[in-house]
Amino acid sequence: MAGNRDEWIFQTVEDCENYINEVGFLPLFASEEFPGGSVQERTKPWVWWTGNEKTDPWLWREQIAARGEIAYGKFFHGRAGFVSREWFPYLANYRRAGYDYDSRWDEGLATNRSRKVMTLFMEENADNELFSFEVKRMAGFGKEGEKNFEGTVTDLQMRTYLVIREFRQRLNKKGEPYGWPLAVYCTPEHLWGYVHITSQYKKEPEESGEEIYRKMKNQWELLTKDQFEAFMKIRL
């Protein structure tokens, strides 16, 4: 797509953050639906999974999520990526079609499995930040319980009801961290406030979709409407 690829090589996490804030939307990995539009395609392949927090984009995602200024989650065709704070309300209106989660449930548009997850983040639980394994256990998923946990939380991220707040290590009985950092979920309203997240609700969802498309096309000139819809729309 538009631009000399060599001009867009990210050297630091700040390069990546600045670019996300410029373009609004940036997937983590390359895809056929959106060629040229990912962190992977703007970083050198040999810097991935090295464990060097200064140069490894896999670790940048942890840093960016933890700072709380850019949303991280599975927002793009069920795949991970970033959305800027400025543009998240447009995505929320486009994906939610004006429905807060409780309204979606009341209208019979949400599954019972998603309800079990979202109950952990609503009303008196609105400020919860929960490890993925905690959400799975508390919502009743597992061998003898509900199935398709990953699909359920992915759908909730695609619909912008959940984001990955950060990646944290678990604590042992002595309060010491151990193991790999794990995803911690929260709502975007917890991250940035209800007023900000719903600030585009006054528009029709299709209007927000058109604004997102124009924003993305300004950066990726060859992006077609078909590619945009294949990549950005929710698959039921």
N, C-alpha and C positions, 0 to 999 in steps of 0.2 A: 504494500500500500504506500501512501505518500511518504516522501522523505528518503534520504540516504540512510540506510540501515546503520552504517558506522557512526552516524551522528547521534544515535540513540542508545549507545552502549552505556548501561548504568555501571558506575564505578563504586558507588556508595548507596547506602539505604536512603540517604537524603536525596540523591538523584532520583531514586525510585519514587519517593514521597512527592517530590516536586512535580514529577511527571503525572502522577495520579491526580494531584490537585489541578493540574492544567487540563487534562483530558476528561476527568470525571470518572471514567470506568476503565479498569485494566485487569483482565484475567491473569492468573498466575502462570498457567501453562498454555502452550500453543494448541490450536484446534483447527480442524478443517473448516468449521463454520465461520471462523473469524481470523483468517491468516494475517499475520503481521501485528496482531494486537495482543501481546502478552509480555509479562516480565521475562519469560523464558527466551523470547526472541529478541530481547534487548539486553541480554547478559551473555557473557562468554560461557560456553558449556562446561569448561573445566573448573569453574568456581563453585558449581553446585555440590552440595552434600560434602563439603570439606570440613565442616565444623568451625570454620573461621567466621566469627560473627560480623566482622567488618566487610567481608566480601561474598559470603554465601547467601544467595537470595532465599534459600530455604529457611534460614534463620532470620532474614529480614522480615519475613511475614510475621514472626513472633514479635519482633521489635515494633513493627507498624501497628499491629493489633493492640499491643500493650499500651501504646501512647494514647490511644483513644481518639485520635483526630481523623482517622480514616477507618471506614468499616471494612472488616474482613469476614468472608464467609463463602458459602457455595451459592453464588448469585448468578452464575452464567451457565445455563443449560445443565445445572447440577454440578458444576465444577467451581473450584475455588477462585477467588479474585477479590479485587478491591473496588470500593466506591467511595468517592470523596464525600465529605460532610455536606458540601454545597449541593451535590446532586442526588444524595440519598433520598430526600423527600420526593423527588420526581419519580425515582424508581419505586418508592413505596406506593405512591398514588397509582402508577401504571400497573403494578403487580396486585395490589390489594383491591383496586377498583372502589376505593372509598370505604372499605370495610375494615374496622378494627377487628381484632380476632374474635372478641365476644359477639360482635354483630354477625360475623361470618357463621359462628356456631348457631346463633339464634335463627338464622335464615336456613339452616340445614345444609350449609355449604362446606362444612369442615368434618373431618373424620373423627371417630371416637378416639383413635390412637393419638391424633394430633392434640385433641382436647386434653388427654391425660398428660401430655408434655406441657402444654401451655398453662395448665392450672398451676404448675410450679413457678410461673413467672407473672401471674396476674393478681390483681387486687392486693391483699396484704403481702404477697410474694413479689411485688412489682420490681423490687430492687435486688432480687436474687441474682447471684453469679454462681453457677453450678458447673462442676466438672461434668464431662460427657458421661462418665460412668455413674455419677450420681443421678443425672437425669434418667438414664436407662433404668436404674434400679428403682428410683422413686416413682417413675411413671408406670412401672409394672411390666417392663419388657424383659424377655429372657426365655430360658428353655421351657418353663411352664406358664409363661405369660404371653403378652402381646408379641407379635412378630414385626419384622421390618423396621427396626429402630433407625438404622442409617437412612433409609428412604424417607421416614417420617420427619426426621430433623433436617434432612436436605430440602424437603418440600417446604418446611417452615422458613428456612433461610431463603429459598427462592421467592417465597411470598413476602419476604422482608419482615417476618415476625420475630426472627431470632438472628443474632450475629454471634461470631466468635469474639468474645471480649478480650481474651488473651490465652496464652499457653502457660500453664503452671505445673510445677512438680507437686506431687503429693507430699504430705508430711507424715513422719512416723510418730510413734507415741512420745518421743522426746521433742517433737516439734521441729525436727530436722528434715529438710527436703531430700527426696530420693527419687530415682527413676527418671524416665523421659518426661519432658513437659507434655501435658495433656490439654486438649481444648477445653476452655471454659465458656459456657454459653450465657448470654443475657439478651434482653430485648434492646432494640435500638432506642426505644423511649428511655430506658434506663441510662443509656450511654449519652444521649443528646437532648432528652426532654421531649415530652409529648407535643408541645407546640411546634417545635422545629420539624419533627418527623411527619406531622400531619399538615404542614403548611401549604402543601399543594392540593389538598383534598377539594378545594373549591373548583378545581378544574376537572374536566372530563378525563378519565384515564387515557383515552386515545390521544388527547392533547399532550399529556405528559410524555407518552410514547413518542410522538412526533418531535418533541423538544429534545428527547434523549437521542433520537436518530440524527437530528441535525447537529447536535453537539459532537457525536461520534464521527459523523461524516466530515466535519470540519477538519478532523485530524487524519482520518483514513478515507481519502477521497474515493477510493474504489469500492468502498463498502456499499453493497446493494441493499435494497429494502428486504429482499428475500433472505439475504444473509443475516441482516439485523433481526428479523422476526424468528428465524431458525435458532439464533443464538440467545435472544433475549426473552422470548415468550416462554411461559410456563407450559410444560407438557403434562397433561393430566393423566 
